[in-house]
Structure formats: structure tokens, C-alpha cells
Amino acid sequence: MLKELEEISMECWREFSLKGYARVDFRIDREGRPWVLEINSNPCITPGGSGFINSALQGGLDFKAVIERIISEV
């Protein structure tokens, strides 16, 4: 499932010409099918209180690394 969500996220990234950082929110239905709920091109990035940063932490990036990566893309 994670691989499928990554692929859908990247497809959204390309289709909407996203730049910098963004968040794609999903819901999974009872049959296990993922649905894109929304694409947020400017998600909250406050430390400790945002889904975007929490996802990055789970992916192995700390807050500083996330901010440095965003800045390096500018």
C-alpha cells in the first residue's frame, strides 16, 4: 500500500507541476482503495504540530533537514 501511495503522490506532483514541498492527503476505502482527498501545496510546517513534519520525521528527516531541503530547492 505504501508503494502505491508514493506512486500516486508522485503522479499528483507531476500532474499539478508542484514545486518545493507539498502534502497529498489520502483516505482508504473499505475495499482498500486509496482516494486522494486533497493536495496541499503549502502545508503547515511548524515543528511538532504538523502532519507534514511528522511524516518527514517518520521518513527519517528531522525538522532542520526538512527546512534545509525546502530552502535548497528555492
matplotlib code that plots the C-alpha trace (Angstrom):
import matplotlib.pyplot as plt

x = [0.0, 2.8, 4.4, 1.0, 0.6, 4.1, 3.3, 0.0, 1.7, 4.4, 1.8, 0.0, 3.3, 3.9, 0.3, 0.0, 3.6, 4.2, 7.5, 9.3, 7.1, 3.5, 1.3, -1.1, -3.9, -5.5, -8.4, -8.5, -12.0, -13.3, -12.0, -8.5, -8.5, -6.8, -8.5, -6.8, -8.6, -6.7, -3.3, -2.0, 0.8, 1.5, 1.1, 1.9, 5.5, 5.6, 7.8, 5.9, 2.4, 2.1, 1.3, 3.8, 6.7, 5.5, 5.6, 9.1, 10.2, 8.8, 10.7, 14.0, 14.3, 14.5, 13.0, 16.2, 16.8, 13.3, 13.8, 17.2, 15.8, 13.0, 15.4, 17.8, 15.0, 14.5]
y = [0.0, 2.4, 2.0, 2.7, 5.8, 7.0, 6.4, 8.3, 11.2, 11.5, 11.4, 14.3, 16.1, 15.9, 16.5, 19.7, 20.8, 21.1, 22.7, 22.9, 20.9, 19.7, 17.2, 14.8, 13.5, 10.2, 8.1, 4.4, 2.9, -0.4, -2.3, -1.0, 1.5, 4.8, 8.1, 11.5, 13.7, 16.9, 18.2, 21.0, 23.0, 24.9, 22.6, 23.8, 23.1, 24.0, 21.7, 19.1, 20.2, 19.4, 16.3, 17.3, 17.4, 14.3, 12.4, 13.7, 12.5, 9.0, 9.1, 9.7, 13.5, 15.9, 19.4, 21.1, 18.7, 19.3, 23.1, 22.9, 20.7, 23.2, 26.1, 24.3, 23.9, 27.7]
z = [0.0, 0.9, -2.6, -4.2, -2.2, -3.1, -6.8, -6.6, -4.7, -7.4, -10.1, -8.4, -8.1, -11.9, -12.9, -10.9, -11.5, -7.8, -6.6, -3.3, -0.9, -0.7, 1.0, -0.6, 1.8, 1.2, 2.5, 2.1, 1.5, 2.9, -0.2, 0.4, -2.5, -1.9, -2.8, -3.0, -0.5, -1.2, -2.4, -0.2, -1.9, 1.3, 4.3, 7.8, 8.7, 12.4, 14.5, 16.4, 15.3, 11.7, 9.7, 7.1, 9.6, 11.5, 8.1, 7.5, 10.9, 10.2, 6.9, 8.8, 8.4, 11.4, 11.3, 10.4, 7.5, 6.2, 6.3, 4.7, 1.9, 1.2, 1.2, -1.2, -3.7, -4.0]

ax = plt.figure().add_subplot(projection="3d")
ax.plot(x, y, z, "-o")
ax.set_aspect("equal")
plt.show()
